[in-house]
């Protein structure tokens, strides 16, 4: 789970370089719901097999649900 400047992203972290991280099975999380519950209240799959996020846009990160 990556908290960005505007959105939250979830997926399997499969790559990191000096500028970006790469997620597979990526979703954009519009509403998390309670953090103690399994699953997200509203998460939408992103198109394609991989999604990239610039490291400079990441505010915080950790294991998702």
DRENDRENSE-126195 format. One line per 8 residues: for each residue x, y, z of N, C-alpha, C. Coordinates in Angstrom, 2 decimals, always signed. Atoms other than C-alpha are relative to their C-alpha. Layout:
DRENDRENSE-126195
X/Y/Z/X/Y/Z/X/Y/Z | ...
end
This chain:
DRENDRENSE-126195
+0.86/-1.16/+0.00/+0.00/+0.00/+0.00/+0.90/+1.23/+0.00 | -0.78/-1.23/+0.13/+1.46/+3.32/-1.11/-0.93/+1.20/+0.14 | +0.76/-1.24/-0.14/+0.07/+6.63/+0.09/+0.72/+1.06/-0.82 | -0.57/-1.02/+0.87/+0.68/+9.22/-2.61/-0.50/+1.38/+0.36 | +0.41/-1.38/-0.25/+0.18/+12.95/-2.79/-1.51/+0.19/-0.10 | +1.45/-0.14/+0.19/-3.43/+12.52/-3.96/-0.78/-1.28/+0.22 | +0.73/+1.27/-0.03/-4.32/+8.83/-3.97/+0.76/-1.05/+0.78 | -0.59/+1.18/-0.63/-3.65/+5.49/-2.30/+0.03/-1.10/-1.05
-0.15/+1.10/+0.95/-2.36/+2.60/-4.41/+0.33/-1.27/+0.76 | -0.28/+1.31/-0.59/-2.26/-1.09/-3.57/+0.37/-0.96/-1.11 | -0.40/+1.00/+0.98/-0.67/-4.03/-5.35/+1.23/-0.74/+0.50 | -1.21/+0.76/-0.32/+2.29/-6.37/-5.38/+1.22/+0.78/-0.49 | -1.22/-0.73/+0.35/+5.60/-4.49/-5.29/+0.97/-0.96/-0.67 | -0.87/+0.91/+0.75/+7.77/-6.09/-7.98/+1.27/+0.67/-0.52 | -1.19/-0.66/+0.49/+10.35/-3.44/-8.83/+0.19/+1.39/+0.60 | -0.37/-1.32/-0.50/+12.18/-0.36/-7.60/+1.25/+0.44/-0.75
-1.24/-0.57/+0.53/+14.68/+1.92/-9.33/+0.18/+1.38/+0.62 | -0.29/-1.30/-0.62/+15.99/+5.40/-8.64/-1.13/+1.00/-0.10 | +1.08/-0.97/+0.18/+12.81/+7.15/-9.82/-1.40/-0.55/+0.24 | +1.35/+0.56/-0.05/+9.87/+4.72/-9.70/-0.06/-1.32/+0.75 | +0.30/+1.35/-0.48/+8.30/+1.72/-8.03/-0.99/-0.61/-0.99 | +0.87/+0.72/+0.93/+6.45/-0.93/-10.03/-0.92/-0.92/+0.79 | +1.00/+0.85/-0.63/+3.23/-2.56/-8.86/-0.66/-0.88/-1.05 | +0.82/+0.88/+0.81/+1.51/-5.58/-10.37/-1.33/-0.19/+0.71
+1.35/+0.15/-0.54/-2.20/-6.26/-9.86/-0.39/+1.26/+0.77 | +0.15/-1.29/-0.69/-2.41/-2.57/-8.98/-1.46/+0.44/+0.05 | +1.32/-0.60/-0.20/-5.51/-0.87/-7.64/+0.18/+1.40/+0.55 | +0.08/-1.30/-0.64/-6.34/+2.69/-6.79/-1.07/-0.12/+1.08 | +0.90/+0.16/-1.14/-7.98/+2.83/-3.37/-0.68/+1.34/+0.26 | +0.75/-1.23/-0.22/-10.70/+5.46/-3.17/-0.51/+0.11/+1.43 | +0.44/+0.00/-1.40/-11.89/+4.42/+0.30/+0.51/-1.27/+0.66 | -0.60/+1.16/-0.64/-9.99/+2.14/+2.66/-0.98/-0.76/+0.88
+0.78/+0.64/-1.05/-12.66/+1.44/+5.24/+0.89/-0.11/+1.24 | -0.77/+0.17/-1.22/-11.43/+0.42/+8.67/+1.29/-0.77/-0.28 | -1.28/+0.68/+0.23/-7.76/-0.58/+8.73/+0.08/-1.34/+0.71 | -0.03/+1.30/-0.68/-8.53/-3.50/+11.06/-0.81/-1.06/-0.75 | +0.77/+0.93/+0.81/-10.90/-5.08/+8.50/+0.80/-0.42/-1.23 | -0.67/+0.49/+1.19/-9.65/-7.21/+5.63/-0.69/+0.56/-1.24 | +0.54/-0.54/+1.24/-10.09/-5.69/+2.18/-0.28/+1.49/+0.08 | +0.27/-1.43/+0.09/-10.81/-2.18/+1.00/-1.47/+0.23/-0.29
+1.40/-0.33/+0.23/-14.20/-0.50/+0.95/-0.25/+0.32/-1.47 | +0.14/-0.32/+1.42/-13.66/+0.86/-2.59/+1.39/+0.08/-0.64 | -1.27/+0.05/+0.72/-10.62/-0.15/-4.67/-0.29/-0.46/-1.43 | +0.25/+0.30/+1.41/-10.61/-0.18/-8.47/+1.29/-0.45/-0.68 | -1.16/+0.51/+0.73/-8.24/-2.23/-10.62/+0.44/+1.01/-1.05 | -0.57/-0.88/+1.02/-5.92/-0.17/-12.81/+0.31/-0.81/-1.26 | -0.19/+0.75/+1.25/-5.46/-1.11/-16.49/+1.44/-0.48/-0.17 | -1.32/+0.53/+0.32/-2.56/-3.19/-17.71/+0.52/-0.94/+1.07
-0.59/+0.97/-0.91/-0.31/-5.70/-16.03/+0.87/+0.64/+1.06 | -0.87/-0.67/-0.96/+1.89/-3.17/-14.25/-0.36/+1.47/+0.10 | +0.25/-1.42/-0.24/+1.56/+0.31/-12.76/+1.24/+0.57/+0.67 | -1.21/-0.63/-0.52/+4.40/+2.72/-11.96/-0.36/+1.26/+0.78 | +0.21/-1.20/-0.80/+4.55/+5.42/-9.30/+1.36/+0.63/+0.28 | -1.26/-0.69/-0.26/+7.26/+8.06/-8.94/+0.28/+0.01/+1.50 | -0.41/+0.04/-1.41/+9.17/+7.73/-5.68/-0.24/+1.33/+0.68 | +0.19/-1.33/-0.58/+8.97/+11.49/-5.13/-1.43/+0.31/+0.39
+1.41/-0.22/-0.32/+5.17/+11.24/-4.94/-0.50/-0.87/+1.14 | +0.40/+0.89/-1.09/+5.14/+8.62/-2.17/+0.18/+0.71/+1.33 | -0.05/-0.59/-1.34/+4.28/+10.00/+1.27/+0.34/-1.03/+1.06 | -0.27/+1.08/-0.95/+4.28/+6.71/+3.17/-0.39/-1.33/-0.65 | +0.29/+1.32/+0.57/+4.02/+2.97/+2.56/+0.01/-1.05/+1.10 | +0.03/+1.11/-0.93/+3.41/-0.33/+4.30/-0.82/-1.14/-0.56 | +0.79/+1.13/+0.48/+1.71/-3.69/+4.00/-1.47/+0.39/-0.09 | +1.42/-0.28/+0.17/-1.84/-3.46/+2.69/-0.85/-1.03/+0.71
+0.94/+0.90/-0.66/-4.90/-5.38/+3.71/+0.01/-1.36/-0.63
end
